[in-house]
């Protein structure tokens, strides 16, 4: 019976830790933009040689 009290107490403590982590992440703005990361992979990156040509013209 003692192990049951330990397991219930541990699960409540773990739930409070996860709840605290969720509120911390929400407060720091980790969930502000949920749309852009999902479509960011669809955009092509510029090739490396094009970047170096633009840097050459700028200097």
C-alpha positions as CSV (number, residue, x, y, z in Angstrom):
1,X,0.0,0.0,0.0
2,X,2.9,2.3,0.7
3,X,4.1,1.9,-2.9
4,X,0.7,3.2,-4.1
5,X,1.2,6.4,-2.1
6,X,4.6,6.8,-3.6
7,X,3.4,6.3,-7.2
8,X,0.5,8.6,-6.9
9,X,2.7,11.3,-5.3
10,X,5.4,10.8,-8.0
11,X,2.8,11.1,-10.8
12,X,1.3,14.3,-9.3
13,X,4.8,15.8,-9.0
14,X,5.6,14.9,-12.6
15,X,2.3,16.4,-13.8
16,X,3.1,19.6,-12.0
17,X,6.6,19.7,-13.6
18,X,5.1,19.3,-17.1
19,X,2.5,21.9,-16.4
20,X,5.1,24.3,-15.2
21,X,7.2,23.6,-18.3
22,X,4.1,24.2,-20.5
23,X,3.4,27.6,-18.9
24,X,7.1,28.6,-19.1
25,X,7.1,27.8,-22.8
26,X,3.9,29.7,-23.4
27,X,5.1,32.7,-21.5
28,X,8.4,32.9,-23.4
29,X,6.5,32.9,-26.8
30,X,7.4,29.5,-28.1
31,X,3.9,29.0,-29.5
32,X,3.5,32.4,-31.1
33,X,3.9,31.3,-34.7
34,X,2.7,27.8,-35.4
35,X,2.0,28.3,-39.2
36,X,5.4,29.4,-40.6
37,X,7.6,26.5,-39.5
38,X,5.3,24.1,-41.2
39,X,5.6,25.8,-44.6
40,X,9.3,27.0,-44.3
41,X,10.5,23.7,-45.7
42,X,8.6,24.4,-49.0
43,X,10.8,27.5,-49.8
44,X,14.0,26.9,-51.7
45,X,17.3,28.2,-50.3
46,X,19.5,30.3,-52.5
47,X,22.4,28.4,-54.1
48,X,25.9,29.1,-52.6
49,X,27.3,30.4,-55.9
50,X,24.5,33.0,-56.1
51,X,25.2,34.2,-52.6
52,X,28.9,34.7,-53.3
53,X,28.2,36.7,-56.5
54,X,25.9,39.0,-54.6
55,X,28.5,39.5,-51.9
56,X,31.1,40.3,-54.6
57,X,28.9,43.0,-56.1
58,X,28.1,44.5,-52.7
59,X,31.8,45.0,-51.7
